[in-house]
Amino acid sequence: MRMIDADATKRRVADTYFDTLIPCVNRALDDSPTIDAVPVVRCENCKHGYPCGDEIVCYHPEYELAEGKWSYKKDFFCAFGDTKEGADNG
């Protein structure tokens, strides 16, 4: 499975193909199943994470309640993530 930008695909089809094809493509995209997705903050872009070798040490207040810091891979993410200023999380 992969996510797509259906609106961008519709615009590309409208700019590229014959008018007779556009309604079919639009209908197919509109009838396609959707997924429930939310943005995440990767540990390397979290304001609570600090580099430590190849990993990130997390000092998030939620984790401090669980006795201190935790270490994660840079591309890991959590429910408590807060993007640090200027970070690109893409």
N, C-alpha and C positions, 0 to 999 in steps of 0.2 A: 504494500500500500504506500502511496505517496500523496502528499497534499499538493494541490495546484491552486493558482490564482485563476479561478474560472472567469472572472470579469476581464482579466487581461487576455485570456484565451479567446473570449468572444470578440474583443477589440481587434486582435490579430486576425481572426477569421474574417471579420468584416472588412479589414484593410487588404486582405490577400486573395480571397476567393470570390466566386460568382455569387450574386445575390440569391440565387436559388438554393445554395448550400447553407446560407446563414441561418434560416429558420430551423433546419434539421440539427445543426450543431448547437444552437442555443437551446433547443428543446432537450437534446441529449444531456447537456451540461446542467440545465435546470432540474432534470429528473434524476440526476446522479445522487447517490447517497452522500451524506455529509458526515463529518466526524466532529466530536466535541474536543477542541484543542484550546489550550491556554499557553501564553508565553511563559517561559521559564528564565531564571537567572542562573547562568553557569557560575560555579564556584570561583573561577578565575576573574569574573566580573562583579563579584559581590563585595559590597563595602565591608563585610564582616570577615572576609577571607584574606589571608596573608601568605605570600609565597614561601615555601619551604622545600627547596630542591625541586623535584618533579611533582610535588603535591601542593595543596592549599590547606593551611591550618585555619579552621573556622572558630572564630570567637563570638559567634552570635549569642545574644542573651538567652535565647531558648535553650541552647546547648549548655550554657554555663550552669543552668539549673540542673542539668544532668551530669554534674561534676566535671566541668572544664571544657577543654577544647577537643575538636575532632579533626582528623586529617582525611582529605579526599583528593581524588584525581582532579585536575584542573577543569575537565569538561563535565564533571558531575554537577547536579543541581539539587536544590531542596525547596521545600514549601515555604521556608522562611527567608529566602533570598531577597536582598535589596540591592538593586543595581548601583554601583558606585558612579559618581559623576564622571561623565565623559567616556564610559565604557560602551563598546559595541558588543552587543550580546547575540549577534547573528550568527 
